[in-house]
Amino acid sequence: LRYLYLQENRFTGRVPAKLGTLQNLRHLDVGNNHLVGTIRELIRIKGGFLVLRNLYLNNNYLTGGIPAQLAYLKNLEIL
């Protein structure tokens, strides 16, 4: 799986951390939902999201700052 578009689906709850195990994922869009939690929870799996280029989390209810773990996402171009 390389592209996962889940935007504008009225999803609630936390972003599943298991998404971080999708090692070929290049594009993840979960924007415009009702998701809660932190970005850190999403990227806490070291070695996950190795080729992720685009990560859209906009218009949710995420809290906290941008974590230092984003430095592990060497291919990330859009946040």
PDB file of N, CA, C and O in Angstrom, chain B, residues numbered from 101:
ATOM      1  N   LEU B 101       0.848  -1.177   0.000  1.00  0.00           N
ATOM      2  CA  LEU B 101       0.000   0.000   0.000  1.00  0.00           C
ATOM      3  C   LEU B 101       0.890   1.235   0.000  1.00  0.00           C
ATOM      4  O   LEU B 101       1.724   1.403   0.890  1.00  0.00           O
ATOM      5  N   ARG B 102       0.716   2.091  -0.985  1.00  0.00           N
ATOM      6  CA  ARG B 102       1.541   3.294  -1.099  1.00  0.00           C
ATOM      7  C   ARG B 102       0.780   4.582  -0.817  1.00  0.00           C
ATOM      8  O   ARG B 102       1.359   5.546  -0.315  1.00  0.00           O
ATOM      9  N   TYR B 103      -0.496   4.607  -1.131  1.00  0.00           N
ATOM     10  CA  TYR B 103      -1.303   5.818  -0.961  1.00  0.00           C
ATOM     11  C   TYR B 103      -2.544   5.470  -0.156  1.00  0.00           C
ATOM     12  O   TYR B 103      -3.262   4.527  -0.485  1.00  0.00           O
ATOM     13  N   LEU B 104      -2.791   6.231   0.894  1.00  0.00           N
ATOM     14  CA  LEU B 104      -3.962   6.001   1.728  1.00  0.00           C
ATOM     15  C   LEU B 104      -4.659   7.337   1.969  1.00  0.00           C
ATOM     16  O   LEU B 104      -4.149   8.204   2.680  1.00  0.00           O
ATOM     17  N   TYR B 105      -5.823   7.480   1.367  1.00  0.00           N
ATOM     18  CA  TYR B 105      -6.615   8.710   1.468  1.00  0.00           C
ATOM     19  C   TYR B 105      -7.826   8.437   2.352  1.00  0.00           C
ATOM     20  O   TYR B 105      -8.737   7.709   1.956  1.00  0.00           O
ATOM     21  N   LEU B 106      -7.837   9.012   3.532  1.00  0.00           N
ATOM     22  CA  LEU B 106      -8.950   8.824   4.467  1.00  0.00           C
ATOM     23  C   LEU B 106      -9.558  10.154   4.893  1.00  0.00           C
ATOM     24  O   LEU B 106     -10.243  10.231   5.913  1.00  0.00           O
ATOM     25  N   GLN B 107      -9.308  11.188   4.121  1.00  0.00           N
ATOM     26  CA  GLN B 107      -9.765  12.524   4.485  1.00  0.00           C
ATOM     27  C   GLN B 107     -11.282  12.647   4.374  1.00  0.00           C
ATOM     28  O   GLN B 107     -11.932  11.959   3.586  1.00  0.00           O
ATOM     29  N   GLU B 108     -11.816  13.543   5.189  1.00  0.00           N
ATOM     30  CA  GLU B 108     -13.238  13.908   5.174  1.00  0.00           C
ATOM     31  C   GLU B 108     -14.176  12.713   5.335  1.00  0.00           C
ATOM     32  O   GLU B 108     -15.131  12.557   4.574  1.00  0.00           O
ATOM     33  N   ASN B 109     -13.899  11.882   6.320  1.00  0.00           N
ATOM     34  CA  ASN B 109     -14.751  10.726   6.594  1.00  0.00           C
ATOM     35  C   ASN B 109     -15.406  10.771   7.964  1.00  0.00           C
ATOM     36  O   ASN B 109     -16.094   9.830   8.360  1.00  0.00           O
ATOM     37  N   ARG B 110     -15.197  11.855   8.684  1.00  0.00           N
ATOM     38  CA  ARG B 110     -15.755  12.013  10.028  1.00  0.00           C
ATOM     39  C   ARG B 110     -15.269  10.937  10.995  1.00  0.00           C
ATOM     40  O   ARG B 110     -15.992  10.546  11.912  1.00  0.00           O
ATOM     41  N   PHE B 111     -14.046  10.463  10.787  1.00  0.00           N
ATOM     42  CA  PHE B 111     -13.462   9.499  11.714  1.00  0.00           C
ATOM     43  C   PHE B 111     -13.239  10.166  13.058  1.00  0.00           C
ATOM     44  O   PHE B 111     -12.909  11.350  13.127  1.00  0.00           O
ATOM     45  N   THR B 112     -13.421   9.404  14.123  1.00  0.00           N
ATOM     46  CA  THR B 112     -13.184   9.900  15.475  1.00  0.00           C
ATOM     47  C   THR B 112     -12.175   8.995  16.166  1.00  0.00           C
ATOM     48  O   THR B 112     -11.868   7.906  15.681  1.00  0.00           O
ATOM     49  N   GLY B 113     -11.668   9.450  17.292  1.00  0.00           N
ATOM     50  CA  GLY B 113     -10.706   8.655  18.051  1.00  0.00           C
ATOM     51  C   GLY B 113      -9.277   8.982  17.648  1.00  0.00           C
ATOM     52  O   GLY B 113      -9.001  10.022  17.050  1.00  0.00           O
ATOM     53  N   ARG B 114      -8.387   8.079  17.986  1.00  0.00           N
ATOM     54  CA  ARG B 114      -6.963   8.275  17.722  1.00  0.00           C
ATOM     55  C   ARG B 114      -6.578   7.697  16.367  1.00  0.00           C
ATOM     56  O   ARG B 114      -7.208   6.765  15.867  1.00  0.00           O
ATOM     57  N   VAL B 115      -5.538   8.267  15.791  1.00  0.00           N
ATOM     58  CA  VAL B 115      -4.980   7.707  14.557  1.00  0.00           C
ATOM     59  C   VAL B 115      -4.317   6.391  14.944  1.00  0.00           C
ATOM     60  O   VAL B 115      -3.454   6.389  15.822  1.00  0.00           O
ATOM     61  N   PRO B 116      -4.683   5.276  14.326  1.00  0.00           N
ATOM     62  CA  PRO B 116      -4.089   3.991  14.704  1.00  0.00           C
ATOM     63  C   PRO B 116      -2.577   3.973  14.470  1.00  0.00           C
ATOM     64  O   PRO B 116      -2.115   4.246  13.362  1.00  0.00           O
ATOM     65  N   ALA B 117      -1.813   3.654  15.507  1.00  0.00           N
ATOM     66  CA  ALA B 117      -0.356   3.589  15.392  1.00  0.00           C
ATOM     67  C   ALA B 117       0.074   2.516  14.398  1.00  0.00           C
ATOM     68  O   ALA B 117       1.177   2.587  13.855  1.00  0.00           O
ATOM     69  N   LYS B 118      -0.774   1.531  14.154  1.00  0.00           N
ATOM     70  CA  LYS B 118      -0.433   0.475  13.195  1.00  0.00           C
ATOM     71  C   LYS B 118      -0.206   1.017  11.796  1.00  0.00           C
ATOM     72  O   LYS B 118       0.428   0.357  10.973  1.00  0.00           O
ATOM     73  N   LEU B 119      -0.714   2.208  11.512  1.00  0.00           N
ATOM     74  CA  LEU B 119      -0.436   2.803  10.204  1.00  0.00           C
ATOM     75  C   LEU B 119       1.064   2.984  10.017  1.00  0.00           C
ATOM     76  O   LEU B 119       1.558   2.967   8.890  1.00  0.00           O
ATOM     77  N   GLY B 120       1.787   3.159  11.114  1.00  0.00           N
ATOM     78  CA  GLY B 120       3.235   3.317  11.053  1.00  0.00           C
ATOM     79  C   GLY B 120       3.975   2.074  10.614  1.00  0.00           C
ATOM     80  O   GLY B 120       5.163   2.137  10.297  1.00  0.00           O
ATOM     81  N   THR B 121       3.286   0.942  10.592  1.00  0.00           N
ATOM     82  CA  THR B 121       3.928  -0.300  10.159  1.00  0.00           C
ATOM     83  C   THR B 121       3.825  -0.506   8.653  1.00  0.00           C
ATOM     84  O   THR B 121       4.385  -1.468   8.126  1.00  0.00           O
ATOM     85  N   LEU B 122       3.131   0.366   7.960  1.00  0.00           N
ATOM     86  CA  LEU B 122       3.006   0.268   6.503  1.00  0.00           C
ATOM     87  C   LEU B 122       4.273   0.839   5.873  1.00  0.00           C
ATOM     88  O   LEU B 122       4.344   2.033   5.581  1.00  0.00           O
ATOM     89  N   GLN B 123       5.262  -0.009   5.666  1.00  0.00           N
ATOM     90  CA  GLN B 123       6.595   0.447   5.289  1.00  0.00           C
ATOM     91  C   GLN B 123       6.701   1.015   3.885  1.00  0.00           C
ATOM     92  O   GLN B 123       7.667   1.720   3.593  1.00  0.00           O
ATOM     93  N   ASN B 124       5.759   0.741   3.014  1.00  0.00           N
ATOM     94  CA  ASN B 124       5.804   1.282   1.653  1.00  0.00           C
ATOM     95  C   ASN B 124       4.913   2.507   1.474  1.00  0.00           C
ATOM     96  O   ASN B 124       4.792   3.033   0.368  1.00  0.00           O
ATOM     97  N   LEU B 125       4.293   2.959   2.557  1.00  0.00           N
ATOM     98  CA  LEU B 125       3.360   4.078   2.479  1.00  0.00           C
ATOM     99  C   LEU B 125       4.097   5.372   2.152  1.00  0.00           C
ATOM    100  O   LEU B 125       5.026   5.765   2.858  1.00  0.00           O
ATOM    101  N   ARG B 126       3.673   6.028   1.077  1.00  0.00           N
ATOM    102  CA  ARG B 126       4.286   7.284   0.644  1.00  0.00           C
ATOM    103  C   ARG B 126       3.397   8.489   0.920  1.00  0.00           C
ATOM    104  O   ARG B 126       3.887   9.608   1.072  1.00  0.00           O
ATOM    105  N   HIS B 127       2.099   8.259   0.985  1.00  0.00           N
ATOM    106  CA  HIS B 127       1.152   9.367   1.128  1.00  0.00           C
ATOM    107  C   HIS B 127       0.056   8.939   2.094  1.00  0.00           C
ATOM    108  O   HIS B 127      -0.641   7.952   1.858  1.00  0.00           O
ATOM    109  N   LEU B 128      -0.090   9.687   3.178  1.00  0.00           N
ATOM    110  CA  LEU B 128      -1.148   9.426   4.151  1.00  0.00           C
ATOM    111  C   LEU B 128      -1.921  10.715   4.378  1.00  0.00           C
ATOM    112  O   LEU B 128      -1.357  11.722   4.806  1.00  0.00           O
ATOM    113  N   ASP B 129      -3.200  10.676   4.091  1.00  0.00           N
ATOM    114  CA  ASP B 129      -4.057  11.843   4.281  1.00  0.00           C
ATOM    115  C   ASP B 129      -5.220  11.461   5.184  1.00  0.00           C
ATOM    116  O   ASP B 129      -6.130  10.740   4.775  1.00  0.00           O
ATOM    117  N   VAL B 130      -5.176  11.954   6.418  1.00  0.00           N
ATOM    118  CA  VAL B 130      -6.277  11.758   7.355  1.00  0.00           C
ATOM    119  C   VAL B 130      -6.860  13.112   7.774  1.00  0.00           C
ATOM    120  O   VAL B 130      -7.451  13.240   8.846  1.00  0.00           O
ATOM    121  N   GLY B 131      -6.685  14.099   6.927  1.00  0.00           N
ATOM    122  CA  GLY B 131      -7.164  15.446   7.216  1.00  0.00           C
ATOM    123  C   GLY B 131      -8.678  15.542   7.227  1.00  0.00           C
ATOM    124  O   GLY B 131      -9.375  14.701   6.659  1.00  0.00           O
ATOM    125  N   ASN B 132      -9.173  16.578   7.880  1.00  0.00           N
ATOM    126  CA  ASN B 132     -10.605  16.886   7.919  1.00  0.00           C
ATOM    127  C   ASN B 132     -11.442  15.753   8.503  1.00  0.00           C
ATOM    128  O   ASN B 132     -12.452  15.351   7.927  1.00  0.00           O
ATOM    129  N   ASN B 133     -11.015  15.254   9.633  1.00  0.00           N
ATOM    130  CA  ASN B 133     -11.773  14.270  10.392  1.00  0.00           C
ATOM    131  C   ASN B 133     -11.958  14.820  11.803  1.00  0.00           C
ATOM    132  O   ASN B 133     -11.880  16.031  12.014  1.00  0.00           O
ATOM    133  N   HIS B 134     -12.197  13.950  12.752  1.00  0.00           N
ATOM    134  CA  HIS B 134     -12.352  14.357  14.150  1.00  0.00           C
ATOM    135  C   HIS B 134     -11.385  13.554  15.012  1.00  0.00           C
ATOM    136  O   HIS B 134     -11.753  13.060  16.078  1.00  0.00           O
ATOM    137  N   LEU B 135     -10.157  13.429  14.548  1.00  0.00           N
ATOM    138  CA  LEU B 135      -9.161  12.615  15.234  1.00  0.00           C
ATOM    139  C   LEU B 135      -8.534  13.386  16.388  1.00  0.00           C
ATOM    140  O   LEU B 135      -8.388  14.607  16.330  1.00  0.00           O
ATOM    141  N   VAL B 136      -8.168  12.656  17.435  1.00  0.00           N
ATOM    142  CA  VAL B 136      -7.543  13.250  18.618  1.00  0.00           C
ATOM    143  C   VAL B 136      -6.206  12.566  18.880  1.00  0.00           C
ATOM    144  O   VAL B 136      -5.873  11.565  18.246  1.00  0.00           O
ATOM    145  N   GLY B 137      -5.457  13.110  19.806  1.00  0.00           N
ATOM    146  CA  GLY B 137      -4.165  12.540  20.168  1.00  0.00           C
ATOM    147  C   GLY B 137      -3.047  13.470  19.753  1.00  0.00           C
ATOM    148  O   GLY B 137      -3.249  14.673  19.587  1.00  0.00           O
ATOM    149  N   THR B 138      -1.858  12.896  19.588  1.00  0.00           N
ATOM    150  CA  THR B 138      -0.687  13.688  19.222  1.00  0.00           C
ATOM    151  C   THR B 138      -0.013  13.091  17.994  1.00  0.00           C
ATOM    152  O   THR B 138      -0.224  11.926  17.655  1.00  0.00           O
ATOM    153  N   ILE B 139       0.791  13.900  17.344  1.00  0.00           N
ATOM    154  CA  ILE B 139       1.574  13.404  16.207  1.00  0.00           C
ATOM    155  C   ILE B 139       2.571  12.367  16.705  1.00  0.00           C
ATOM    156  O   ILE B 139       2.851  11.390  16.012  1.00  0.00           O
ATOM    157  N   ARG B 140       3.101  12.574  17.891  1.00  0.00           N
ATOM    158  CA  ARG B 140       4.064  11.631  18.477  1.00  0.00           C
ATOM    159  C   ARG B 140       3.491  10.217  18.545  1.00  0.00           C
ATOM    160  O   ARG B 140       4.203   9.251  18.269  1.00  0.00           O
ATOM    161  N   GLU B 141       2.224  10.081  18.904  1.00  0.00           N
ATOM    162  CA  GLU B 141       1.596   8.764  18.965  1.00  0.00           C
ATOM    163  C   GLU B 141       1.614   8.079  17.609  1.00  0.00           C
ATOM    164  O   GLU B 141       1.772   6.862  17.518  1.00  0.00           O
ATOM    165  N   LEU B 142       1.455   8.851  16.584  1.00  0.00           N
ATOM    166  CA  LEU B 142       1.402   8.297  15.231  1.00  0.00           C
ATOM    167  C   LEU B 142       2.763   7.812  14.759  1.00  0.00           C
ATOM    168  O   LEU B 142       2.855   6.775  14.101  1.00  0.00           O
ATOM    169  N   ILE B 143       3.815   8.542  15.081  1.00  0.00           N
ATOM    170  CA  ILE B 143       5.133   8.187  14.549  1.00  0.00           C
ATOM    171  C   ILE B 143       6.039   7.544  15.591  1.00  0.00           C
ATOM    172  O   ILE B 143       7.258   7.529  15.424  1.00  0.00           O
ATOM    173  N   ARG B 144       5.462   7.014  16.659  1.00  0.00           N
ATOM    174  CA  ARG B 144       6.282   6.457  17.733  1.00  0.00           C
ATOM    175  C   ARG B 144       6.977   5.158  17.365  1.00  0.00           C
ATOM    176  O   ARG B 144       7.879   4.722  18.080  1.00  0.00           O
ATOM    177  N   ILE B 145       6.588   4.547  16.296  1.00  0.00           N
ATOM    178  CA  ILE B 145       7.213   3.294  15.879  1.00  0.00           C
ATOM    179  C   ILE B 145       8.478   3.621  15.111  1.00  0.00           C
ATOM    180  O   ILE B 145       8.415   4.043  13.957  1.00  0.00           O
ATOM    181  N   LYS B 146       9.625   3.429  15.742  1.00  0.00           N
ATOM    182  CA  LYS B 146      10.895   3.708  15.076  1.00  0.00           C
ATOM    183  C   LYS B 146      11.054   2.724  13.924  1.00  0.00           C
ATOM    184  O   LYS B 146      10.857   1.521  14.095  1.00  0.00           O
ATOM    185  N   GLY B 147      11.403   3.229  12.778  1.00  0.00           N
ATOM    186  CA  GLY B 147      11.524   2.385  11.596  1.00  0.00           C
ATOM    187  C   GLY B 147      10.266   2.382  10.746  1.00  0.00           C
ATOM    188  O   GLY B 147      10.261   1.816   9.653  1.00  0.00           O
ATOM    189  N   GLY B 148       9.192   3.008  11.235  1.00  0.00           N
ATOM    190  CA  GLY B 148       7.971   3.111  10.455  1.00  0.00           C
ATOM    191  C   GLY B 148       8.009   4.325   9.547  1.00  0.00           C
ATOM    192  O   GLY B 148       8.799   5.244   9.761  1.00  0.00           O
ATOM    193  N   PHE B 149       7.173   4.328   8.555  1.00  0.00           N
ATOM    194  CA  PHE B 149       7.060   5.452   7.615  1.00  0.00           C
ATOM    195  C   PHE B 149       8.385   5.782   6.933  1.00  0.00           C
ATOM    196  O   PHE B 149       8.701   6.955   6.734  1.00  0.00           O
ATOM    197  N   LEU B 150       9.154   4.773   6.576  1.00  0.00           N
ATOM    198  CA  LEU B 150      10.485   5.000   6.009  1.00  0.00           C
ATOM    199  C   LEU B 150      10.466   5.767   4.699  1.00  0.00           C
ATOM    200  O   LEU B 150      11.390   6.532   4.425  1.00  0.00           O
ATOM    201  N   VAL B 151       9.438   5.583   3.884  1.00  0.00           N
ATOM    202  CA  VAL B 151       9.393   6.254   2.585  1.00  0.00           C
ATOM    203  C   VAL B 151       8.270   7.293   2.503  1.00  0.00           C
ATOM    204  O   VAL B 151       7.967   7.793   1.420  1.00  0.00           O
ATOM    205  N   LEU B 152       7.659   7.615   3.635  1.00  0.00           N
ATOM    206  CA  LEU B 152       6.552   8.572   3.646  1.00  0.00           C
ATOM    207  C   LEU B 152       7.017   9.941   3.161  1.00  0.00           C
ATOM    208  O   LEU B 152       7.996  10.493   3.664  1.00  0.00           O
ATOM    209  N   ARG B 153       6.305  10.474   2.183  1.00  0.00           N
ATOM    210  CA  ARG B 153       6.630  11.795   1.638  1.00  0.00           C
ATOM    211  C   ARG B 153       5.609  12.849   2.024  1.00  0.00           C
ATOM    212  O   ARG B 153       5.964  14.002   2.271  1.00  0.00           O
ATOM    213  N   ASN B 154       4.351  12.462   2.077  1.00  0.00           N
ATOM    214  CA  ASN B 154       3.276  13.416   2.352  1.00  0.00           C
ATOM    215  C   ASN B 154       2.450  12.921   3.535  1.00  0.00           C
ATOM    216  O   ASN B 154       1.959  11.792   3.537  1.00  0.00           O
ATOM    217  N   LEU B 155       2.305  13.780   4.537  1.00  0.00           N
ATOM    218  CA  LEU B 155       1.519  13.448   5.719  1.00  0.00           C
ATOM    219  C   LEU B 155       0.562  14.604   5.991  1.00  0.00           C
ATOM    220  O   LEU B 155       0.983  15.694   6.378  1.00  0.00           O
ATOM    221  N   TYR B 156      -0.711  14.358   5.787  1.00  0.00           N
ATOM    222  CA  TYR B 156      -1.738  15.378   5.987  1.00  0.00           C
ATOM    223  C   TYR B 156      -2.555  15.038   7.233  1.00  0.00           C
ATOM    224  O   TYR B 156      -3.250  14.022   7.283  1.00  0.00           O
ATOM    225  N   LEU B 157      -2.456  15.900   8.223  1.00  0.00           N
ATOM    226  CA  LEU B 157      -3.173  15.720   9.486  1.00  0.00           C
ATOM    227  C   LEU B 157      -4.083  16.908   9.783  1.00  0.00           C
ATOM    228  O   LEU B 157      -4.646  17.004  10.874  1.00  0.00           O
ATOM    229  N   ASN B 158      -4.226  17.795   8.834  1.00  0.00           N
ATOM    230  CA  ASN B 158      -4.917  19.064   9.038  1.00  0.00           C
ATOM    231  C   ASN B 158      -6.380  18.901   9.433  1.00  0.00           C
ATOM    232  O   ASN B 158      -7.037  17.914   9.099  1.00  0.00           O
ATOM    233  N   ASN B 159      -6.861  19.904  10.155  1.00  0.00           N
ATOM    234  CA  ASN B 159      -8.268  19.994  10.558  1.00  0.00           C
ATOM    235  C   ASN B 159      -8.745  18.773  11.335  1.00  0.00           C
ATOM    236  O   ASN B 159      -9.776  18.178  11.023  1.00  0.00           O
ATOM    237  N   ASN B 160      -7.974  18.421  12.345  1.00  0.00           N
ATOM    238  CA  ASN B 160      -8.345  17.414  13.327  1.00  0.00           C
ATOM    239  C   ASN B 160      -8.216  18.067  14.696  1.00  0.00           C
ATOM    240  O   ASN B 160      -8.089  19.288  14.790  1.00  0.00           O
ATOM    241  N   TYR B 161      -8.248  17.280  15.739  1.00  0.00           N
ATOM    242  CA  TYR B 161      -8.135  17.806  17.097  1.00  0.00           C
ATOM    243  C   TYR B 161      -6.866  17.292  17.763  1.00  0.00           C
ATOM    244  O   TYR B 161      -6.885  16.886  18.925  1.00  0.00           O
ATOM    245  N   LEU B 162      -5.774  17.311  17.026  1.00  0.00           N
ATOM    246  CA  LEU B 162      -4.496  16.854  17.553  1.00  0.00           C
ATOM    247  C   LEU B 162      -3.927  17.917  18.487  1.00  0.00           C
ATOM    248  O   LEU B 162      -4.105  19.115  18.263  1.00  0.00           O
ATOM    249  N   THR B 163      -3.245  17.466  19.532  1.00  0.00           N
ATOM    250  CA  THR B 163      -2.676  18.384  20.513  1.00  0.00           C
ATOM    251  C   THR B 163      -1.169  18.190  20.593  1.00  0.00           C
ATOM    252  O   THR B 163      -0.625  17.215  20.075  1.00  0.00           O
ATOM    253  N   GLY B 164      -0.515  19.123  21.242  1.00  0.00           N
ATOM    254  CA  GLY B 164       0.931  19.034  21.415  1.00  0.00           C
ATOM    255  C   GLY B 164       1.671  19.655  20.250  1.00  0.00           C
ATOM    256  O   GLY B 164       1.074  20.089  19.265  1.00  0.00           O
ATOM    257  N   GLY B 165       2.973  19.685  20.386  1.00  0.00           N
ATOM    258  CA  GLY B 165       3.809  20.284  19.357  1.00  0.00           C
ATOM    259  C   GLY B 165       4.245  19.278  18.308  1.00  0.00           C
ATOM    260  O   GLY B 165       3.802  18.130  18.279  1.00  0.00           O
ATOM    261  N   ILE B 166       5.124  19.753  17.458  1.00  0.00           N
ATOM    262  CA  ILE B 166       5.701  18.881  16.436  1.00  0.00           C
ATOM    263  C   ILE B 166       6.884  18.164  17.075  1.00  0.00           C
ATOM    264  O   ILE B 166       7.836  18.818  17.499  1.00  0.00           O
ATOM    265  N   PRO B 167       6.847  16.838  17.153  1.00  0.00           N
ATOM    266  CA  PRO B 167       7.880  16.098  17.881  1.00  0.00           C
ATOM    267  C   PRO B 167       9.200  15.972  17.117  1.00  0.00           C
ATOM    268  O   PRO B 167       9.234  16.016  15.888  1.00  0.00           O
ATOM    269  N   ALA B 168      10.270  15.816  17.870  1.00  0.00           N
ATOM    270  CA  ALA B 168      11.607  15.646  17.287  1.00  0.00           C
ATOM    271  C   ALA B 168      11.698  14.370  16.460  1.00  0.00           C
ATOM    272  O   ALA B 168      12.555  14.269  15.582  1.00  0.00           O
ATOM    273  N   GLN B 169      10.837  13.396  16.721  1.00  0.00           N
ATOM    274  CA  GLN B 169      10.860  12.138  15.976  1.00  0.00           C
ATOM    275  C   GLN B 169      10.616  12.329  14.489  1.00  0.00           C
ATOM    276  O   GLN B 169      10.900  11.429  13.698  1.00  0.00           O
ATOM    277  N   LEU B 170      10.100  13.476  14.097  1.00  0.00           N
ATOM    278  CA  LEU B 170       9.908  13.733  12.669  1.00  0.00           C
ATOM    279  C   LEU B 170      11.234  13.696  11.926  1.00  0.00           C
ATOM    280  O   LEU B 170      11.252  13.504  10.710  1.00  0.00           O
ATOM    281  N   ALA B 171      12.332  13.875  12.626  1.00  0.00           N
ATOM    282  CA  ALA B 171      13.657  13.817  11.998  1.00  0.00           C
ATOM    283  C   ALA B 171      13.945  12.430  11.435  1.00  0.00           C
ATOM    284  O   ALA B 171      14.770  12.292  10.532  1.00  0.00           O
ATOM    285  N   TYR B 172      13.276  11.401  11.956  1.00  0.00           N
ATOM    286  CA  TYR B 172      13.455  10.038  11.439  1.00  0.00           C
ATOM    287  C   TYR B 172      12.814   9.864  10.066  1.00  0.00           C
ATOM    288  O   TYR B 172      13.163   8.938   9.334  1.00  0.00           O
ATOM    289  N   LEU B 173      11.891  10.735   9.714  1.00  0.00           N
ATOM    290  CA  LEU B 173      11.176  10.627   8.442  1.00  0.00           C
ATOM    291  C   LEU B 173      11.973  11.374   7.375  1.00  0.00           C
ATOM    292  O   LEU B 173      11.631  12.496   7.000  1.00  0.00           O
ATOM    293  N   LYS B 174      13.013  10.751   6.904  1.00  0.00           N
ATOM    294  CA  LYS B 174      13.980  11.395   6.006  1.00  0.00           C
ATOM    295  C   LYS B 174      13.383  11.800   4.662  1.00  0.00           C
ATOM    296  O   LYS B 174      13.884  12.730   4.030  1.00  0.00           O
ATOM    297  N   ASN B 175      12.334  11.130   4.213  1.00  0.00           N
ATOM    298  CA  ASN B 175      11.735  11.425   2.910  1.00  0.00           C
ATOM    299  C   ASN B 175      10.559  12.387   2.989  1.00  0.00           C
ATOM    300  O   ASN B 175       9.996  12.756   1.958  1.00  0.00           O
ATOM    301  N   LEU B 176      10.179  12.800   4.194  1.00  0.00           N
ATOM    302  CA  LEU B 176       9.006  13.654   4.366  1.00  0.00           C
ATOM    303  C   LEU B 176       9.217  15.009   3.698  1.00  0.00           C
ATOM    304  O   LEU B 176      10.190  15.709   3.979  1.00  0.00           O
ATOM    305  N   GLU B 177       8.298  15.364   2.814  1.00  0.00           N
ATOM    306  CA  GLU B 177       8.350  16.637   2.101  1.00  0.00           C
ATOM    307  C   GLU B 177       7.222  17.570   2.513  1.00  0.00           C
ATOM    308  O   GLU B 177       7.401  18.788   2.551  1.00  0.00           O
ATOM    309  N   ILE B 178       6.054  16.998   2.825  1.00  0.00           N
ATOM    310  CA  ILE B 178       4.874  17.799   3.157  1.00  0.00           C
ATOM    311  C   ILE B 178       4.296  17.309   4.477  1.00  0.00           C
ATOM    312  O   ILE B 178       4.036  16.120   4.658  1.00  0.00           O
ATOM    313  N   LEU B 179       4.100  18.256   5.397  1.00  0.00           N
ATOM    314  CA  LEU B 179       3.464  17.952   6.675  1.00  0.00           C
ATOM    315  C   LEU B 179       2.328  18.931   6.861  1.00  0.00           C
ATOM    316  O   LEU B 179       1.630  18.881   7.874  1.00  0.00           O
TER     317      LEU B 179
END
